[in-house]
Amino acid sequence: MTVIRRRALLAGVALSASLVITGCGSGSDNASGDTSGPVSEADVQAALDAGGNLTVWAWEPTLKKVVEGFQAKYPKVKVNLVNAGTNKDQYTALQNAIKAGSGVPDVAQVEYYALPQFALAKSLADLKPYGADKLDGTFTPGPWNGVKSGGVTYGLPMDSGPMALFYNKDVFDKHGIAVPATWDAYVAAAEKLHKADPKVYLTSDNGDPGQTTSMIWQAGGKPYTVDGTTVGVNFADPGAQKYATTWQKLIDGKLLSPVNGWTDEWFKGLADGTIASLTTGAWMPANLESGAAAGSGKWRVAPMPQWEAGGKATAENGGSSLAIMNAAANKKLAWAFMKYATVDEGAQTRVDAGAFPAKAAQLEAPAFKNKEFPYFGGQKVNEVLAASAGQVVPGWSYLPFQVYANSVFGDTAGKAYLGNGSLSDGLKAWQEASVKYGKEQGFTVK
């Protein structure tokens, strides 16, 4: 089963204090001719003509075809694509390589939530000298904002995860469930469905930090504020409390499937209809097709339920960038590969292989929007997802130590899903743990 997954597993890793605040492994430009000044297209082409070796760390499966295409176009460049682990595992390996001062890749896949942490540590190269600022408008707003930290562009977006409602139409029709347009209607649908068949749940959620922050994001919440090394954490934020109050109803009513996400049992539930919907990122279709094949023809996609009737607000859920490590041996080749993979031919290669685009032009392309999905009963799914990409609530920020914050979610807010306290209290505990860690690492925390 091939899973093109953008969600972070986030089971518990924190970058060290030396990496977060003081930065290390900043690297220096070398004999390849890389400098801190502007780099022209001619400079990049000269590097490609000269050739060399490039190491890319990434777990995203469509990059394999991108590497093949890049090497065919630039035969003097040898790309070593390494899967150093998914998200947290790769980030730990990156941390270790940076601290050791050796073995750092030239290019690394870095998810949007993790990018500020590596940027603040001075582990990533500023892309302005390579002309990244000229790409403004190339990508949709959510991903483009996701590769910036402190006003500096540190990566190029590979994909995006605007959220939508994926639902089993057969189950909804059987039990007379209307597609919910609001979260209040969603809760009512969950009650009606589970009452009609106690074996069926409207959705599955055992507590996931990325899902939680995405829901708060859509509700207009801004629990995180970031100004360099001065940060704020406030889950008393109205958006956060709006989410907590609504989701508590699902927890109290035991209306959430107890099955753990991304397990074989979870995919089985999606396939047989005992888990009847998911509100998640636009990367989900390929996962349903490969992991829940028996559900083919039964599923559909609708806009994300709204916090206010008539609203049109969404959030991002997942997504990754490619970034040049500051210790890269040849930044010009690294830039050339990144641009090929995210802006030029490689971007279409990835979309053709199932990735959801971050490029605005690809989202608006008729061939993309008009594609019919047999799994979804012939629905033009991308029409819904492309519309969602344009409705992402602006102004969201992640903490510069979000990797750590997410790692302690299970020991704080996650306890509410087990019946240990309310979700509101859990968010408060998550806030306290994040504030404590931030102060320990030298941040000024408000």
PARO-712823 format. One record per residue (C-alpha): x negated, y negated, z negated; residue number from 1. Coordinates in Angstrom, 2 decimals. Layout:
N
REC | X | Y | Z | NUM
...
END
This chain:
446
REC | 0.00 | 0.00 | 0.00 | 1
REC | -1.49 | -3.32 | 1.08 | 2
REC | -0.52 | -6.11 | -1.27 | 3
REC | -1.07 | -9.70 | -0.15 | 4
REC | -0.69 | -11.17 | -3.57 | 5
REC | -1.14 | -14.73 | -4.79 | 6
REC | -0.10 | -14.42 | -8.41 | 7
REC | -2.80 | -14.45 | -11.03 | 8
REC | -3.00 | -11.47 | -13.37 | 9
REC | -4.62 | -13.59 | -16.06 | 10
REC | -5.22 | -11.00 | -18.72 | 11
REC | -7.81 | -12.84 | -20.74 | 12
REC | -10.99 | -14.56 | -19.70 | 13
REC | -12.39 | -17.96 | -20.61 | 14
REC | -15.29 | -19.75 | -19.04 | 15
REC | -17.93 | -20.67 | -21.55 | 16
REC | -18.41 | -24.10 | -23.05 | 17
REC | -21.63 | -24.60 | -21.13 | 18
REC | -19.81 | -23.98 | -17.87 | 19
REC | -16.80 | -26.12 | -18.70 | 20
REC | -18.36 | -29.29 | -20.07 | 21
REC | -22.03 | -29.55 | -19.26 | 22
REC | -21.99 | -27.73 | -15.96 | 23
REC | -24.73 | -25.42 | -14.80 | 24
REC | -25.99 | -23.80 | -11.67 | 25
REC | -25.49 | -27.03 | -9.77 | 26
REC | -28.05 | -25.92 | -7.26 | 27
REC | -30.09 | -28.07 | -4.95 | 28
REC | -30.08 | -28.49 | -1.20 | 29
REC | -32.78 | -26.48 | 0.43 | 30
REC | -34.82 | -26.01 | 3.56 | 31
REC | -31.67 | -25.48 | 5.60 | 32
REC | -31.47 | -29.27 | 5.82 | 33
REC | -28.39 | -29.75 | 3.67 | 34
REC | -28.29 | -33.18 | 2.08 | 35
REC | -25.97 | -35.15 | -0.14 | 36
REC | -25.33 | -37.64 | 2.69 | 37
REC | -22.78 | -37.43 | 5.52 | 38
REC | -22.93 | -34.29 | 7.65 | 39
REC | -21.87 | -34.72 | 11.28 | 40
REC | -20.18 | -32.14 | 13.52 | 41
REC | -23.46 | -32.02 | 15.46 | 42
REC | -25.29 | -31.13 | 12.24 | 43
REC | -22.86 | -28.28 | 11.59 | 44
REC | -23.12 | -27.05 | 15.17 | 45
REC | -26.91 | -27.07 | 14.94 | 46
REC | -26.69 | -24.91 | 11.82 | 47
REC | -24.38 | -22.49 | 13.65 | 48
REC | -26.76 | -22.35 | 16.62 | 49
REC | -29.68 | -21.62 | 14.30 | 50
REC | -27.69 | -18.95 | 12.52 | 51
REC | -28.28 | -17.37 | 9.15 | 52
REC | -26.63 | -15.39 | 6.42 | 53
REC | -23.54 | -16.40 | 4.49 | 54
REC | -22.04 | -14.73 | 1.42 | 55
REC | -18.32 | -15.14 | 0.77 | 56
REC | -16.62 | -13.89 | -2.38 | 57
REC | -12.90 | -13.34 | -1.89 | 58
REC | -10.23 | -10.73 | -2.52 | 59
REC | -7.70 | -12.03 | 0.03 | 60
REC | -7.27 | -9.17 | 2.55 | 61
REC | -6.66 | -11.22 | 5.71 | 62
REC | -10.14 | -12.73 | 5.50 | 63
REC | -11.61 | -9.52 | 6.90 | 64
REC | -10.16 | -10.32 | 10.32 | 65
REC | -11.24 | -13.93 | 9.94 | 66
REC | -14.84 | -12.82 | 9.38 | 67
REC | -14.68 | -10.63 | 12.49 | 68
REC | -13.45 | -13.54 | 14.59 | 69
REC | -16.01 | -15.97 | 13.16 | 70
REC | -18.93 | -13.64 | 13.81 | 71
REC | -17.72 | -12.98 | 17.35 | 72
REC | -17.65 | -16.73 | 18.00 | 73
REC | -20.96 | -17.40 | 16.23 | 74
REC | -23.02 | -14.23 | 16.69 | 75
REC | -26.10 | -15.68 | 15.02 | 76
REC | -24.27 | -15.94 | 11.70 | 77
REC | -23.89 | -12.87 | 9.51 | 78
REC | -21.09 | -13.11 | 6.95 | 79
REC | -21.20 | -10.82 | 3.94 | 80
REC | -17.62 | -10.65 | 2.62 | 81
REC | -17.64 | -9.41 | -0.98 | 82
REC | -14.67 | -8.50 | -3.15 | 83
REC | -16.05 | -9.34 | -6.58 | 84
REC | -12.69 | -8.73 | -8.23 | 85
REC | -9.30 | -10.41 | -8.27 | 86
REC | -9.00 | -13.90 | -9.80 | 87
REC | -10.13 | -13.56 | -13.44 | 88
REC | -12.63 | -10.80 | -12.64 | 89
REC | -14.23 | -12.82 | -9.86 | 90
REC | -14.29 | -15.93 | -12.03 | 91
REC | -16.15 | -14.04 | -14.74 | 92
REC | -18.66 | -12.78 | -12.15 | 93
REC | -19.08 | -16.33 | -10.84 | 94
REC | -19.67 | -17.61 | -14.36 | 95
REC | -22.32 | -14.98 | -14.96 | 96
REC | -24.09 | -15.70 | -11.65 | 97
REC | -24.05 | -19.44 | -12.30 | 98
REC | -25.50 | -18.99 | -15.79 | 99
REC | -28.16 | -16.62 | -14.45 | 100
REC | -29.07 | -19.04 | -11.66 | 101
REC | -29.00 | -16.29 | -9.05 | 102
REC | -26.53 | -14.29 | -7.02 | 103
REC | -24.11 | -17.20 | -6.55 | 104
REC | -22.17 | -16.88 | -3.26 | 105
REC | -22.05 | -19.63 | -0.68 | 106
REC | -18.26 | -19.67 | -0.51 | 107
REC | -15.74 | -18.45 | -3.09 | 108
REC | -11.99 | -18.03 | -3.16 | 109
REC | -10.68 | -20.18 | -5.99 | 110
REC | -7.00 | -20.42 | -6.88 | 111
REC | -5.53 | -23.87 | -7.29 | 112
REC | -4.97 | -23.46 | -11.04 | 113
REC | -8.64 | -22.52 | -11.55 | 114
REC | -10.26 | -25.11 | -9.29 | 115
REC | -10.35 | -27.98 | -11.86 | 116
REC | -12.27 | -25.81 | -14.28 | 117
REC | -15.04 | -25.05 | -11.79 | 118
REC | -15.01 | -28.61 | -10.47 | 119
REC | -15.53 | -30.14 | -13.90 | 120
REC | -18.39 | -27.72 | -14.47 | 121
REC | -20.08 | -29.15 | -11.34 | 122
REC | -20.10 | -25.68 | -9.83 | 123
REC | -18.35 | -26.77 | -6.61 | 124
REC | -19.60 | -29.03 | -3.85 | 125
REC | -17.85 | -32.30 | -3.06 | 126
REC | -16.56 | -31.85 | 0.51 | 127
REC | -16.38 | -35.52 | 1.47 | 128
REC | -19.82 | -35.51 | 3.17 | 129
REC | -18.48 | -32.83 | 5.53 | 130
REC | -15.44 | -34.86 | 6.52 | 131
REC | -12.80 | -33.31 | 4.30 | 132
REC | -11.13 | -36.70 | 3.87 | 133
REC | -10.39 | -36.69 | 7.61 | 134
REC | -8.16 | -33.64 | 7.05 | 135
REC | -5.65 | -35.65 | 5.06 | 136
REC | -2.23 | -34.80 | 6.51 | 137
REC | -3.41 | -31.46 | 7.87 | 138
REC | -2.02 | -29.52 | 4.92 | 139
REC | 1.28 | -29.65 | 3.06 | 140
REC | 1.21 | -31.87 | -0.07 | 141
REC | 1.21 | -29.11 | -2.71 | 142
REC | -1.90 | -27.23 | -1.53 | 143
REC | -3.73 | -30.44 | -0.57 | 144
REC | -3.20 | -31.78 | -4.09 | 145
REC | -4.31 | -28.39 | -5.41 | 146
REC | -7.84 | -28.70 | -3.96 | 147
REC | -8.49 | -32.09 | -5.54 | 148
REC | -9.78 | -32.86 | -9.00 | 149
REC | -10.49 | -36.36 | -10.22 | 150
REC | -9.79 | -37.67 | -6.73 | 151
REC | -12.52 | -35.49 | -5.20 | 152
REC | -11.82 | -32.73 | -2.66 | 153
REC | -13.50 | -29.48 | -3.70 | 154
REC | -11.84 | -26.91 | -1.46 | 155
REC | -9.79 | -26.29 | 1.67 | 156
REC | -6.36 | -24.69 | 1.21 | 157
REC | -6.00 | -21.14 | 2.48 | 158
REC | -2.33 | -20.67 | 1.75 | 159
REC | 0.55 | -21.91 | -0.33 | 160
REC | 3.31 | -20.53 | -2.50 | 161
REC | 6.40 | -22.76 | -2.33 | 162
REC | 9.08 | -20.97 | -4.31 | 163
REC | 12.37 | -19.50 | -3.14 | 164
REC | 14.96 | -16.99 | -4.31 | 165
REC | 14.48 | -13.48 | -2.94 | 166
REC | 17.61 | -11.40 | -3.53 | 167
REC | 19.13 | -8.02 | -2.70 | 168
REC | 22.21 | -8.89 | -0.64 | 169
REC | 23.62 | -5.37 | -0.89 | 170
REC | 23.61 | -5.53 | -4.69 | 171
REC | 25.03 | -9.04 | -4.73 | 172
REC | 27.83 | -8.09 | -2.32 | 173
REC | 28.66 | -4.88 | -4.18 | 174
REC | 29.21 | -6.74 | -7.45 | 175
REC | 30.67 | -9.95 | -6.03 | 176
REC | 27.69 | -12.09 | -7.01 | 177
REC | 27.44 | -15.41 | -5.20 | 178
REC | 23.96 | -16.68 | -4.42 | 179
REC | 23.31 | -19.03 | -7.39 | 180
REC | 22.62 | -22.64 | -6.46 | 181
REC | 21.77 | -23.71 | -10.03 | 182
REC | 20.00 | -22.11 | -12.97 | 183
REC | 23.22 | -22.16 | -15.01 | 184
REC | 24.86 | -20.16 | -12.21 | 185
REC | 21.83 | -17.86 | -12.22 | 186
REC | 22.29 | -17.08 | -15.92 | 187
REC | 26.00 | -16.44 | -15.33 | 188
REC | 25.15 | -14.12 | -12.43 | 189
REC | 22.68 | -12.23 | -14.63 | 190
REC | 25.40 | -11.69 | -17.26 | 191
REC | 27.99 | -10.57 | -14.71 | 192
REC | 25.66 | -8.18 | -12.92 | 193
REC | 24.26 | -6.48 | -16.02 | 194
REC | 27.75 | -6.13 | -17.50 | 195
REC | 28.98 | -4.48 | -14.29 | 196
REC | 26.06 | -2.05 | -14.25 | 197
REC | 23.79 | -1.91 | -17.34 | 198
REC | 21.08 | -0.24 | -15.23 | 199
REC | 20.81 | -3.28 | -12.97 | 200
REC | 19.07 | -6.55 | -13.84 | 201
REC | 19.17 | -9.77 | -11.91 | 202
REC | 15.45 | -10.25 | -12.34 | 203
REC | 12.23 | -9.12 | -14.01 | 204
REC | 10.12 | -11.27 | -16.31 | 205
REC | 7.98 | -10.05 | -19.18 | 206
REC | 6.27 | -13.39 | -19.64 | 207
REC | 3.83 | -14.75 | -17.09 | 208
REC | 1.96 | -18.04 | -17.53 | 209
REC | 1.95 | -18.91 | -13.84 | 210
REC | 5.67 | -18.27 | -13.50 | 211
REC | 6.35 | -20.31 | -16.62 | 212
REC | 4.36 | -23.33 | -15.49 | 213
REC | 5.94 | -23.15 | -12.03 | 214
REC | 9.44 | -23.20 | -13.53 | 215
REC | 8.53 | -26.16 | -15.74 | 216
REC | 7.03 | -27.86 | -12.70 | 217
REC | 10.29 | -27.47 | -10.77 | 218
REC | 12.21 | -28.86 | -13.75 | 219
REC | 10.19 | -32.07 | -13.45 | 220
REC | 8.00 | -31.25 | -16.42 | 221
REC | 4.49 | -32.61 | -16.76 | 222
REC | 3.14 | -30.93 | -19.90 | 223
REC | -0.47 | -31.39 | -18.78 | 224
REC | -2.19 | -34.73 | -18.25 | 225
REC | -5.80 | -34.91 | -17.11 | 226
REC | -8.21 | -37.84 | -16.91 | 227
REC | -11.71 | -36.43 | -16.63 | 228
REC | -12.49 | -34.81 | -19.97 | 229
REC | -9.50 | -36.44 | -21.65 | 230
REC | -6.47 | -34.16 | -21.47 | 231
REC | -3.00 | -33.94 | -22.92 | 232
REC | -0.90 | -30.86 | -23.68 | 233
REC | 2.76 | -31.41 | -24.52 | 234
REC | 5.34 | -28.64 | -24.26 | 235
REC | 7.89 | -30.85 | -25.99 | 236
REC | 8.09 | -32.37 | -22.51 | 237
REC | 11.77 | -32.55 | -21.34 | 238
REC | 11.14 | -30.32 | -18.32 | 239
REC | 9.47 | -27.68 | -20.46 | 240
REC | 12.32 | -27.70 | -22.96 | 241
REC | 14.93 | -27.55 | -20.19 | 242
REC | 13.27 | -24.38 | -18.93 | 243
REC | 12.85 | -22.89 | -22.42 | 244
REC | 16.51 | -23.44 | -23.32 | 245
REC | 17.80 | -21.81 | -20.14 | 246
REC | 15.39 | -18.89 | -20.12 | 247
REC | 16.11 | -18.18 | -23.78 | 248
REC | 19.65 | -17.23 | -22.76 | 249
REC | 18.27 | -14.49 | -20.50 | 250
REC | 15.96 | -13.24 | -23.26 | 251
REC | 18.66 | -13.29 | -25.97 | 252
REC | 21.14 | -11.53 | -23.68 | 253
REC | 18.57 | -8.84 | -22.80 | 254
REC | 19.20 | -9.73 | -19.18 | 255
REC | 15.59 | -9.38 | -18.01 | 256
REC | 14.32 | -6.04 | -16.74 | 257
REC | 11.81 | -4.58 | -19.22 | 258
REC | 9.72 | -3.21 | -16.34 | 259
REC | 6.24 | -4.73 | -16.05 | 260
REC | 5.58 | -6.66 | -12.87 | 261
REC | 3.38 | -5.32 | -10.08 | 262
REC | 3.62 | -1.74 | -11.29 | 263
REC | 4.89 | 1.22 | -9.27 | 264
REC | 8.03 | 1.20 | -11.43 | 265
REC | 8.57 | -2.48 | -10.63 | 266
REC | 8.33 | -1.91 | -6.90 | 267
REC | 10.69 | 1.06 | -7.26 | 268
REC | 13.20 | -1.23 | -8.99 | 269
REC | 12.95 | -3.72 | -6.16 | 270
REC | 13.42 | -0.93 | -3.65 | 271
REC | 16.45 | 0.74 | -5.28 | 272
REC | 18.19 | -2.47 | -6.35 | 273
REC | 17.87 | -2.13 | -10.13 | 274
REC | 15.90 | -5.38 | -9.96 | 275
REC | 18.09 | -7.52 | -7.74 | 276
REC | 16.18 | -10.79 | -7.30 | 277
REC | 12.93 | -12.65 | -7.82 | 278
REC | 12.22 | -16.37 | -7.80 | 279
REC | 8.65 | -16.54 | -6.63 | 280
REC | 6.19 | -17.78 | -4.02 | 281
REC | 6.44 | -17.67 | -0.25 | 282
REC | 3.80 | -14.96 | -0.11 | 283
REC | 6.33 | -12.38 | -1.35 | 284
REC | 7.75 | -11.02 | 1.96 | 285
REC | 4.67 | -8.97 | 2.81 | 286
REC | 4.66 | -7.51 | -0.71 | 287
REC | 8.30 | -6.43 | -0.47 | 288
REC | 7.75 | -4.91 | 2.96 | 289
REC | 4.76 | -2.87 | 1.82 | 290
REC | 5.69 | -2.15 | -1.80 | 291
REC | 9.46 | -1.75 | -1.62 | 292
REC | 9.94 | -0.33 | 1.87 | 293
REC | 13.19 | 1.42 | 0.93 | 294
REC | 14.79 | -1.97 | 0.42 | 295
REC | 14.41 | -2.87 | 4.09 | 296
REC | 17.47 | -4.59 | 5.53 | 297
REC | 18.94 | -5.29 | 2.10 | 298
REC | 16.97 | -8.37 | 1.04 | 299
REC | 17.46 | -12.03 | 1.93 | 300
REC | 15.86 | -15.37 | 1.02 | 301
REC | 17.66 | -18.48 | -0.26 | 302
REC | 16.55 | -21.83 | -1.66 | 303
REC | 15.35 | -21.83 | -5.26 | 304
REC | 18.16 | -22.46 | -7.80 | 305
REC | 18.22 | -26.04 | -9.04 | 306
REC | 18.23 | -27.59 | -12.49 | 307
REC | 20.79 | -30.13 | -11.31 | 308
REC | 23.58 | -29.39 | -8.81 | 309
REC | 22.74 | -30.70 | -5.38 | 310
REC | 19.03 | -30.99 | -6.09 | 311
REC | 16.26 | -30.05 | -3.70 | 312
REC | 13.25 | -29.48 | -5.90 | 313
REC | 10.74 | -26.65 | -5.73 | 314
REC | 7.30 | -25.88 | -7.12 | 315
REC | 4.24 | -23.97 | -6.03 | 316
REC | 3.60 | -20.49 | -7.35 | 317
REC | 0.15 | -19.19 | -6.57 | 318
REC | -2.14 | -20.01 | -3.70 | 319
REC | -5.89 | -20.17 | -3.12 | 320
REC | -8.57 | -22.34 | -1.61 | 321
REC | -12.01 | -21.66 | -0.25 | 322
REC | -14.73 | -23.70 | -1.93 | 323
REC | -18.45 | -24.19 | -1.41 | 324
REC | -20.51 | -23.39 | -4.47 | 325
REC | -22.98 | -26.10 | -5.43 | 326
REC | -25.73 | -23.47 | -5.45 | 327
REC | -24.94 | -22.40 | -1.86 | 328
REC | -28.01 | -21.64 | 0.23 | 329
REC | -26.59 | -23.19 | 3.40 | 330
REC | -23.70 | -25.56 | 2.87 | 331
REC | -23.39 | -26.44 | 6.55 | 332
REC | -22.69 | -22.82 | 7.49 | 333
REC | -20.39 | -22.54 | 4.49 | 334
REC | -18.40 | -25.58 | 5.68 | 335
REC | -18.21 | -24.18 | 9.20 | 336
REC | -16.78 | -20.89 | 7.93 | 337
REC | -14.30 | -22.59 | 5.60 | 338
REC | -13.03 | -24.89 | 8.34 | 339
REC | -12.70 | -21.98 | 10.76 | 340
REC | -10.76 | -19.96 | 8.19 | 341
REC | -8.38 | -22.71 | 7.06 | 342
REC | -8.09 | -25.25 | 9.88 | 343
REC | -9.19 | -23.66 | 13.14 | 344
REC | -8.63 | -20.22 | 14.73 | 345
REC | -8.96 | -18.30 | 11.50 | 346
REC | -5.94 | -20.05 | 10.01 | 347
REC | -3.69 | -18.51 | 12.66 | 348
REC | -5.41 | -15.16 | 12.26 | 349
REC | -4.40 | -15.15 | 8.63 | 350
REC | -0.80 | -16.18 | 9.31 | 351
REC | -0.51 | -13.45 | 11.94 | 352
REC | -1.68 | -10.99 | 9.28 | 353
REC | 1.01 | -12.07 | 6.79 | 354
REC | -0.41 | -15.05 | 4.88 | 355
REC | 1.88 | -18.03 | 4.27 | 356
REC | 0.31 | -21.16 | 5.78 | 357
REC | -0.81 | -24.29 | 4.04 | 358
REC | -1.18 | -26.19 | 7.34 | 359
REC | 1.74 | -28.48 | 8.13 | 360
REC | 1.55 | -27.79 | 11.88 | 361
REC | 1.80 | -24.05 | 11.35 | 362
REC | 4.82 | -24.45 | 9.10 | 363
REC | 6.59 | -26.48 | 11.76 | 364
REC | 5.63 | -24.29 | 14.72 | 365
REC | 8.76 | -22.87 | 16.43 | 366
REC | 7.22 | -19.41 | 16.69 | 367
REC | 6.68 | -19.40 | 12.93 | 368
REC | 10.07 | -20.78 | 11.90 | 369
REC | 12.00 | -18.65 | 14.40 | 370
REC | 10.35 | -15.37 | 13.49 | 371
REC | 12.98 | -12.78 | 12.57 | 372
REC | 12.19 | -10.37 | 9.73 | 373
REC | 13.72 | -6.89 | 10.11 | 374
REC | 13.14 | -6.27 | 6.39 | 375
REC | 15.38 | -9.24 | 5.64 | 376
REC | 18.14 | -8.15 | 8.02 | 377
REC | 16.78 | -10.23 | 10.88 | 378
REC | 16.86 | -13.46 | 8.85 | 379
REC | 14.55 | -16.29 | 9.89 | 380
REC | 12.96 | -16.32 | 6.48 | 381
REC | 10.31 | -18.90 | 7.31 | 382
REC | 12.96 | -21.56 | 7.90 | 383
REC | 13.85 | -21.37 | 4.20 | 384
REC | 10.25 | -21.16 | 3.04 | 385
REC | 9.03 | -24.01 | 5.25 | 386
REC | 11.80 | -26.24 | 3.89 | 387
REC | 10.75 | -25.33 | 0.37 | 388
REC | 7.16 | -26.37 | 1.11 | 389
REC | 8.37 | -29.89 | 1.77 | 390
REC | 10.34 | -30.11 | -1.48 | 391
REC | 7.57 | -29.46 | -4.02 | 392
REC | 7.83 | -31.88 | -6.96 | 393
REC | 4.78 | -34.19 | -6.88 | 394
REC | 2.49 | -35.08 | -9.75 | 395
REC | 1.71 | -31.69 | -11.27 | 396
REC | -1.67 | -31.16 | -12.97 | 397
REC | -3.42 | -28.08 | -14.36 | 398
REC | -5.79 | -28.21 | -17.30 | 399
REC | -9.52 | -28.14 | -16.57 | 400
REC | -9.53 | -25.02 | -18.75 | 401
REC | -6.35 | -23.45 | -17.35 | 402
REC | -8.02 | -20.08 | -16.94 | 403
REC | -8.43 | -19.91 | -20.70 | 404
REC | -5.02 | -21.39 | -21.47 | 405
REC | -3.31 | -18.77 | -19.33 | 406
REC | -5.30 | -16.01 | -20.97 | 407
REC | -3.71 | -16.72 | -24.39 | 408
REC | -0.15 | -17.01 | -23.09 | 409
REC | 0.69 | -13.44 | -24.12 | 410
REC | -0.37 | -14.06 | -27.71 | 411
REC | 1.68 | -17.25 | -27.97 | 412
REC | 4.65 | -17.94 | -25.69 | 413
REC | 4.67 | -14.35 | -24.46 | 414
REC | 5.79 | -13.11 | -27.89 | 415
REC | 9.25 | -14.58 | -27.28 | 416
REC | 9.89 | -11.97 | -24.61 | 417
REC | 9.44 | -9.30 | -27.28 | 418
REC | 11.96 | -10.99 | -29.57 | 419
REC | 9.31 | -12.57 | -31.79 | 420
REC | 10.54 | -16.14 | -32.15 | 421
REC | 12.05 | -18.48 | -29.60 | 422
REC | 10.49 | -19.43 | -26.30 | 423
REC | 10.43 | -23.05 | -27.45 | 424
REC | 8.40 | -22.06 | -30.51 | 425
REC | 6.19 | -19.91 | -28.29 | 426
REC | 5.44 | -22.85 | -26.02 | 427
REC | 4.52 | -24.88 | -29.10 | 428
REC | 2.11 | -22.13 | -30.15 | 429
REC | 0.67 | -22.06 | -26.62 | 430
REC | 0.17 | -25.81 | -26.86 | 431
REC | -1.60 | -25.51 | -30.21 | 432
REC | -3.92 | -22.77 | -28.94 | 433
REC | -4.76 | -24.79 | -25.82 | 434
REC | -5.41 | -27.96 | -27.83 | 435
REC | -7.64 | -26.09 | -30.27 | 436
REC | -9.70 | -24.56 | -27.49 | 437
REC | -9.99 | -27.87 | -25.63 | 438
REC | -11.34 | -29.62 | -28.71 | 439
REC | -13.79 | -26.79 | -29.35 | 440
REC | -15.13 | -27.21 | -25.83 | 441
REC | -15.69 | -30.92 | -26.24 | 442
REC | -12.60 | -32.29 | -24.53 | 443
REC | -10.75 | -35.27 | -25.90 | 444
REC | -7.27 | -33.82 | -26.37 | 445
REC | -4.19 | -35.95 | -26.87 | 446
END
